[in-house]
Amino acid sequence: MRPLVFSDTITIRTDAKLRAAIDAAVAREAASASDLLRRTLRVALLDATRVGSSSRVEARA
């Protein structure tokens, strides 16, 4: 499977409550939904990478 790039289109199914939360966040941030979700995903992936690498370091110690 090839890695995703930010220009790829990803469809996410949401329920009404999640969609309302996304719309509210978009309005607060004054950004488009795709920009907001892209930034949020980037931060989540970076955090997951940091957490994963620190737990590997602790396991080796």
Secondary structure, 3 states (H helix, E strand, C coil): CCCCCCCCCCCCCCCHHHHHHHHHHHHHHCCCHHHHHHHHHHHHHHHHHHHHHHHHHHHHC
